[in-house]
């Protein structure tokens, strides 16, 4: 599991995918989220504005990423 540190209270799911370099563009993030290819805390998430806070886990392309505080 890779840990991704954020310096804010939360980060939106689409921004997280870009921030962690898992996708190249916001448009690509929107598509993979809408297609149900991203999981948050063990459940498929199709809300690109989902707020992620430290402790949340994101599943994408067979890997798990944990959001941590700075």
N, C-alpha and C positions, 0 to 999 in steps of 0.2 A: 504494500500500500504506500503510495506516494503522498506526502503531506504538502499542501499548498497553503502558504501563509498569506492572510489578508491583513490590511492595516486599518480597515474600517469595521463598523459594527456588523455589516452584512454585505453580501455581493449577490447580484441577481444571477440566476443560472446561466443565461446566455452570455453575460459578461465573464462569468467564471470560466466557461469553456474557452473563450478567447484569451483571458488572462493566463490560463494554464497552458496555452498553446496547443490545445486539443483540436481546435478548428482554426482556419485561417481568417474567416470573416464573420461578421455578425449575421449575414445572410445564411451562411453555412450552419451556424449555431441554431438559427431559427428552424432550419429544415430538419436537422437531426433530432431536435427536441420535439417538433411537430410529428415526426415519424415514429416517436416512441422509442428512440434508440438510447435514451439517457435515463438512468435510474437515480433516485435520491433516497438515501436511507432504506434501500432495499425494495423500493416501489418505483415503477415506471412513472416518469413525470413528463407531462406535455405542456407545462406552464413555463414559458421562457422567463417570466418575471418572478419565478419562485425565489424567495429570499433565502440564501444560504448563510448560516452562521457557524462560528467555530464549533466543531464536533460533528457537523453534517458530513455525510459521505456521498460521493458521486460515483456512479458506475458508468463507464463508457468504454466501448470496444474491448471488453474483457478485463479492464483494469479498474482499480478502485483508488479514488483520490479523497483524502480527508482534508476538510477545511480547518485550518488552525489560525489562531490569533498571532499577531506579530510578536 
